[in-house]
Amino acid sequence: MMTETPFPDLDTLTDRLEAVLGRYRRVHDIKPDRDWYMLKLQEEAGELTQSYLALTGRSRRPVEGAKAEVAKEMADVFAFLLLMARAEDIDLKAAVAQKWLSWEAVMAEEALG
């Protein structure tokens, strides 16, 4: 069992993202319901796909600046994933530790051999 927090700054980052989102919601008069986070995440994933297609030359969109656009859209997807996890009261750090980082013990055993 893991005792240390795998991502110690993730909560602080999510706090900051939530503050920015709060301003966005006030400015645009958005009152999110439970589905809003999922829908925004899907919207941002679609925009990431569009940018990635441009980056890889599989789009009618210009390629110039595509890498910067991919980075921005990745940031949006990442931010909305963190915000959705908080809205749904999901401990994303614990979920990643259980789903992904638990394999580190298996890998260590395999390395021993």
TORPA-4810 file (N, C-alpha, C, O; in nm, 3 decimals):
<nodes>
NODE_1_0.084_-0.118_0.000_0.000_0.000_0.000_0.088_0.124_0.000_0.188_0.130_0.072_M
NODE_2_0.051_0.221_-0.081_0.127_0.344_-0.095_0.095_0.437_0.022_-0.022_0.457_0.054_M
NODE_3_0.197_0.493_0.083_0.173_0.582_0.197_0.190_0.729_0.161_0.125_0.814_0.222_T
NODE_4_0.275_0.761_0.065_0.291_0.902_0.030_0.198_0.940_-0.085_0.161_0.856_-0.167_E
NODE_5_0.162_1.066_-0.089_0.076_1.116_-0.195_0.155_1.124_-0.324_0.259_1.190_-0.328_T
NODE_6_0.108_1.057_-0.430_0.186_1.055_-0.554_0.195_1.191_-0.624_0.291_1.216_-0.697_P
NODE_7_0.097_1.277_-0.604_0.097_1.407_-0.670_0.065_1.515_-0.567_-0.049_1.560_-0.558_F
NODE_8_0.163_1.557_-0.488_0.133_1.645_-0.376_0.075_1.781_-0.415_0.009_1.844_-0.332_P
NODE_9_0.098_1.829_-0.536_0.050_1.961_-0.573_-0.080_1.960_-0.652_-0.129_2.066_-0.691_D
NODE_10_-0.136_1.845_-0.676_-0.256_1.836_-0.758_-0.376_1.904_-0.692_-0.457_1.966_-0.762_L
NODE_11_-0.389_1.894_-0.562_-0.501_1.958_-0.494_-0.492_2.110_-0.504_-0.592_2.178_-0.528_D
NODE_12_-0.372_2.162_-0.486_-0.352_2.306_-0.497_-0.381_2.353_-0.639_-0.445_2.456_-0.660_T
NODE_13_-0.334_2.278_-0.737_-0.362_2.311_-0.877_-0.513_2.313_-0.902_-0.564_2.404_-0.967_L
NODE_14_-0.583_2.213_-0.851_-0.728_2.206_-0.871_-0.798_2.323_-0.802_-0.896_2.376_-0.855_T
NODE_15_-0.749_2.364_-0.686_-0.805_2.483_-0.620_-0.793_2.605_-0.710_-0.887_2.682_-0.725_D
NODE_16_-0.675_2.621_-0.770_-0.652_2.736_-0.858_-0.739_2.728_-0.984_-0.794_2.829_-1.028_R
NODE_17_-0.752_2.608_-1.041_-0.837_2.590_-1.158_-0.983_2.621_-1.124_-1.054_2.682_-1.204_L
NODE_18_-1.025_2.579_-1.007_-1.163_2.603_-0.964_-1.190_2.753_-0.950_-1.299_2.800_-0.982_E
NODE_19_-1.091_2.827_-0.901_-1.107_2.972_-0.888_-1.121_3.037_-1.027_-1.206_3.124_-1.047_A
NODE_20_-1.039_2.995_-1.122_-1.047_3.048_-1.258_-1.181_3.011_-1.320_-1.246_3.094_-1.383_V
NODE_21_-1.223_2.887_-1.301_-1.352_2.842_-1.355_-1.466_2.922_-1.292_-1.565_2.952_-1.359_L
NODE_22_-1.453_2.954_-1.164_-1.556_3.034_-1.097_-1.575_3.168_-1.165_-1.688_3.214_-1.184_G
NODE_23_-1.465_3.231_-1.201_-1.474_3.359_-1.273_-1.541_3.338_-1.408_-1.630_3.415_-1.446_R
NODE_24_-1.499_3.235_-1.482_-1.556_3.205_-1.613_-1.708_3.185_-1.602_-1.784_3.236_-1.684_Y
NODE_25_-1.749_3.111_-1.500_-1.892_3.085_-1.481_-1.967_3.214_-1.448_-2.079_3.234_-1.496_R
NODE_26_-1.907_3.302_-1.366_-1.972_3.428_-1.333_-1.984_3.518_-1.456_-2.090_3.574_-1.482_R
NODE_27_-1.876_3.531_-1.531_-1.874_3.619_-1.649_-1.975_3.573_-1.754_-2.041_3.655_-1.817_V
NODE_28_-1.986_3.442_-1.771_-2.074_3.387_-1.875_-2.208_3.337_-1.821_-2.285_3.274_-1.892_H
NODE_29_-2.233_3.366_-1.694_-2.359_3.328_-1.629_-2.392_3.180_-1.650_-2.501_3.145_-1.693_D
NODE_30_-2.295_3.096_-1.618_-2.311_2.951_-1.632_-2.337_2.892_-1.494_-2.262_2.916_-1.399_I
NODE_31_-2.443_2.815_-1.485_-2.475_2.744_-1.361_-2.466_2.595_-1.392_-2.564_2.532_-1.433_K
NODE_32_-2.347_2.538_-1.372_-2.328_2.399_-1.415_-2.409_2.300_-1.332_-2.420_2.312_-1.210_P
NODE_33_-2.466_2.203_-1.402_-2.527_2.090_-1.334_-2.427_1.976_-1.339_-2.313_1.995_-1.381_D
NODE_34_-2.467_1.861_-1.296_-2.375_1.748_-1.286_-2.316_1.709_-1.423_-2.199_1.672_-1.431_R
NODE_35_-2.396_1.718_-1.529_-2.350_1.680_-1.661_-2.254_1.781_-1.724_-2.178_1.746_-1.814_D
NODE_36_-2.256_1.903_-1.678_-2.180_2.010_-1.742_-2.031_1.977_-1.750_-1.969_2.000_-1.855_W
NODE_37_-1.973_1.925_-1.644_-1.830_1.893_-1.645_-1.799_1.785_-1.749_-1.699_1.795_-1.820_Y
NODE_38_-1.882_1.684_-1.758_-1.861_1.577_-1.855_-1.874_1.631_-1.997_-1.794_1.597_-2.085_M
NODE_39_-1.973_1.714_-2.020_-1.993_1.771_-2.153_-1.877_1.863_-2.191_-1.832_1.861_-2.306_L
NODE_40_-1.829_1.943_-2.097_-1.714_2.030_-2.125_-1.589_1.946_-2.152_-1.510_1.980_-2.240_K
NODE_41_-1.571_1.840_-2.078_-1.457_1.751_-2.101_-1.463_1.693_-2.242_-1.361_1.687_-2.311_L
NODE_42_-1.580_1.651_-2.284_-1.597_1.597_-2.419_-1.572_1.704_-2.525_-1.509_1.678_-2.628_Q
NODE_43_-1.621_1.825_-2.500_-1.597_1.935_-2.593_-1.447_1.961_-2.610_-1.398_1.975_-2.721_E
NODE_44_-1.377_1.966_-2.498_-1.234_1.992_-2.503_-1.158_1.876_-2.567_-1.059_1.898_-2.637_E
NODE_45_-1.203_1.754_-2.545_-1.139_1.638_-2.610_-1.157_1.646_-2.761_-1.067_1.610_-2.837_A
NODE_46_-1.272_1.693_-2.805_-1.295_1.711_-2.948_-1.204_1.818_-3.006_-1.151_1.802_-3.116_G
NODE_47_-1.186_1.926_-2.933_-1.096_2.031_-2.979_-0.951_1.983_-2.981_-0.873_2.022_-3.068_E
NODE_48_-0.915_1.899_-2.885_-0.781_1.839_-2.885_-0.763_1.751_-3.009_-0.657_1.754_-3.072_L
NODE_49_-0.864_1.674_-3.042_-0.858_1.589_-3.161_-0.840_1.674_-3.287_-0.757_1.641_-3.372_T
NODE_50_-0.916_1.782_-3.299_-0.901_1.871_-3.414_-0.759_1.926_-3.424_-0.699_1.925_-3.532_Q
NODE_51_-0.705_1.971_-3.313_-0.570_2.028_-3.312_-0.466_1.922_-3.345_-0.369_1.949_-3.416_S
NODE_52_-0.486_1.802_-3.293_-0.392_1.694_-3.320_-0.393_1.656_-3.468_-0.288_1.630_-3.527_Y
NODE_53_-0.512_1.653_-3.527_-0.522_1.624_-3.670_-0.448_1.730_-3.752_-0.382_1.697_-3.851_L
NODE_54_-0.458_1.854_-3.711_-0.384_1.961_-3.781_-0.234_1.942_-3.763_-0.157_1.958_-3.857_A
NODE_55_-0.193_1.909_-3.642_-0.051_1.889_-3.613_0.008_1.777_-3.697_0.122_1.786_-3.742_L
NODE_56_-0.070_1.672_-3.718_-0.020_1.555_-3.791_-0.052_1.561_-3.940_-0.035_1.461_-4.011_T
NODE_57_-0.100_1.676_-3.987_-0.123_1.694_-4.129_-0.245_1.621_-4.184_-0.251_1.593_-4.303_G
NODE_58_-0.340_1.590_-4.099_-0.460_1.519_-4.142_-0.585_1.604_-4.127_-0.692_1.556_-4.089_R
NODE_59_-0.569_1.733_-4.157_-0.679_1.825_-4.142_-0.669_1.933_-4.249_-0.562_1.957_-4.304_S
NODE_60_-0.779_1.997_-4.277_-0.777_2.110_-4.369_-0.727_2.236_-4.300_-0.696_2.335_-4.366_R
NODE_61_-0.719_2.230_-4.168_-0.670_2.345_-4.092_-0.520_2.362_-4.113_-0.449_2.265_-4.138_R
NODE_62_-0.472_2.484_-4.104_-0.328_2.506_-4.121_-0.248_2.440_-4.010_-0.293_2.430_-3.896_P
NODE_63_-0.128_2.395_-4.045_-0.042_2.327_-3.949_0.037_2.426_-3.863_0.078_2.394_-3.752_V
NODE_64_0.059_2.547_-3.915_0.137_2.645_-3.841_0.073_2.674_-3.704_-0.045_2.707_-3.695_E
NODE_65_0.152_2.660_-3.602_0.103_2.682_-3.466_0.024_2.567_-3.408_-0.031_2.578_-3.299_G
NODE_66_0.018_2.455_-3.480_-0.065_2.343_-3.435_-0.015_2.282_-3.304_-0.095_2.242_-3.220_A
NODE_67_0.118_2.276_-3.286_0.170_2.216_-3.163_0.128_2.299_-3.041_0.094_2.243_-2.937_K
NODE_68_0.132_2.430_-3.054_0.088_2.517_-2.945_-0.061_2.497_-2.918_-0.104_2.499_-2.802_A
NODE_69_-0.139_2.479_-3.023_-0.282_2.454_-3.006_-0.307_2.320_-2.937_-0.395_2.309_-2.852_E
NODE_70_-0.230_2.218_-2.974_-0.243_2.087_-2.908_-0.213_2.102_-2.760_-0.285_2.047_-2.676_V
NODE_71_-0.108_2.176_-2.727_-0.073_2.197_-2.586_-0.186_2.267_-2.511_-0.218_2.229_-2.398_A
NODE_72_-0.245_2.369_-2.572_-0.356_2.440_-2.507_-0.476_2.348_-2.485_-0.539_2.351_-2.379_K
NODE_73_-0.507_2.267_-2.585_-0.622_2.177_-2.572_-0.594_2.066_-2.471_-0.685_2.023_-2.400_E
NODE_74_-0.469_2.019_-2.466_-0.433_1.921_-2.362_-0.452_1.982_-2.224_-0.500_1.916_-2.132_M
NODE_75_-0.415_2.108_-2.210_-0.434_2.177_-2.082_-0.582_2.185_-2.046_-0.619_2.165_-1.931_A
NODE_76_-0.666_2.214_-2.145_-0.811_2.220_-2.119_-0.865_2.084_-2.075_-0.942_2.076_-1.980_D
NODE_77_-0.825_1.977_-2.145_-0.871_1.843_-2.109_-0.824_1.807_-1.968_-0.902_1.756_-1.888_V
NODE_78_-0.697_1.833_-1.940_-0.641_1.802_-1.808_-0.714_1.880_-1.699_-0.751_1.824_-1.596_F
NODE_79_-0.735_2.009_-1.723_-0.802_2.092_-1.623_-0.945_2.045_-1.598_-0.987_2.032_-1.483_A
NODE_80_-1.020_2.019_-1.705_-1.159_1.975_-1.686_-1.167_1.836_-1.624_-1.264_1.805_-1.554_F
NODE_81_-1.068_1.752_-1.648_-1.067_1.622_-1.582_-1.049_1.639_-1.431_-1.118_1.574_-1.352_L
NODE_82_-0.957_1.725_-1.392_-0.938_1.752_-1.249_-1.063_1.814_-1.187_-1.104_1.775_-1.078_L
NODE_83_-1.123_1.908_-1.258_-1.243_1.974_-1.206_-1.361_1.879_-1.196_-1.438_1.885_-1.101_L
NODE_84_-1.376_1.792_-1.295_-1.484_1.694_-1.292_-1.465_1.596_-1.177_-1.560_1.560_-1.108_M
NODE_85_-1.341_1.553_-1.157_-1.313_1.460_-1.046_-1.353_1.524_-0.914_-1.414_1.459_-0.829_A
NODE_86_-1.319_1.650_-0.896_-1.357_1.718_-0.772_-1.508_1.731_-0.761_-1.564_1.708_-0.654_R
NODE_87_-1.573_1.768_-0.870_-1.719_1.785_-0.867_-1.789_1.653_-0.833_-1.895_1.654_-0.771_A
NODE_88_-1.731_1.542_-0.874_-1.790_1.410_-0.848_-1.737_1.348_-0.719_-1.769_1.233_-0.687_E
NODE_89_-1.655_1.423_-0.646_-1.596_1.376_-0.521_-1.516_1.247_-0.542_-1.528_1.151_-0.465_D
NODE_90_-1.434_1.248_-0.648_-1.347_1.135_-0.679_-1.205_1.174_-0.646_-1.156_1.277_-0.690_I
NODE_91_-1.138_1.091_-0.568_-0.998_1.114_-0.535_-0.915_1.060_-0.651_-0.881_0.942_-0.656_D
NODE_92_-0.884_1.149_-0.743_-0.814_1.109_-0.864_-0.673_1.059_-0.833_-0.624_0.967_-0.899_L
NODE_93_-0.608_1.118_-0.734_-0.475_1.071_-0.696_-0.480_0.926_-0.648_-0.396_0.845_-0.686_K
NODE_94_-0.578_0.894_-0.567_-0.592_0.757_-0.517_-0.628_0.662_-0.632_-0.580_0.549_-0.637_A
NODE_95_-0.713_0.708_-0.723_-0.752_0.624_-0.836_-0.632_0.594_-0.926_-0.614_0.480_-0.970_A
NODE_96_-0.549_0.695_-0.953_-0.428_0.673_-1.034_-0.331_0.581_-0.961_-0.271_0.494_-1.022_V
NODE_97_-0.317_0.601_-0.831_-0.228_0.515_-0.754_-0.274_0.370_-0.760_-0.193_0.279_-0.776_A
NODE_98_-0.405_0.349_-0.748_-0.459_0.213_-0.750_-0.454_0.152_-0.890_-0.414_0.037_-0.906_Q
NODE_99_-0.493_0.229_-0.990_-0.506_0.176_-1.126_-0.371_0.164_-1.199_-0.348_0.067_-1.270_K
NODE_100_-0.284_0.261_-1.181_-0.158_0.266_-1.254_-0.037_0.233_-1.168_0.043_0.146_-1.203_W
NODE_101_-0.023_0.303_-1.057_0.100_0.291_-0.979_0.110_0.159_-0.903_0.219_0.121_-0.859_L
NODE_102_-0.002_0.089_-0.887_0.004_-0.043_-0.824_0.087_-0.140_-0.908_0.138_-0.239_-0.855_S
NODE_103_0.100_-0.113_-1.036_0.180_-0.198_-1.125_0.330_-0.185_-1.097_0.407_-0.270_-1.140_W
NODE_104_0.370_-0.083_-1.027_0.512_-0.067_-0.994_0.561_-0.185_-0.910_0.674_-0.231_-0.928_E
NODE_105_0.478_-0.233_-0.819_0.517_-0.348_-0.736_0.532_-0.473_-0.822_0.626_-0.550_-0.804_A
NODE_106_0.441_-0.493_-0.916_0.449_-0.607_-1.008_0.576_-0.598_-1.090_0.646_-0.698_-1.108_V
NODE_107_0.605_-0.478_-1.140_0.726_-0.458_-1.222_0.852_-0.483_-1.141_0.950_-0.538_-1.193_M
NODE_108_0.850_-0.444_-1.014_0.967_-0.468_-0.929_0.987_-0.617_-0.907_1.101_-0.665_-0.908_A
NODE_109_0.878_-0.691_-0.886_0.888_-0.836_-0.871_0.938_-0.901_-0.999_1.020_-0.993_-0.994_E
NODE_110_0.889_-0.855_-1.112_0.934_-0.908_-1.240_1.083_-0.882_-1.263_1.153_-0.967_-1.318_E
NODE_111_1.129_-0.767_-1.220_1.270_-0.733_-1.238_1.360_-0.823_-1.153_1.474_-0.850_-1.190_A
NODE_112_1.307_-0.868_-1.039_1.384_-0.957_-0.952_1.388_-1.100_-1.007_1.477_-1.180_-0.977_L
NODE_113_1.290_-1.128_-1.088_1.280_-1.243_-1.144_1.263_-1.371_-1.173_1.276_-1.411_-1.288_G
</nodes>
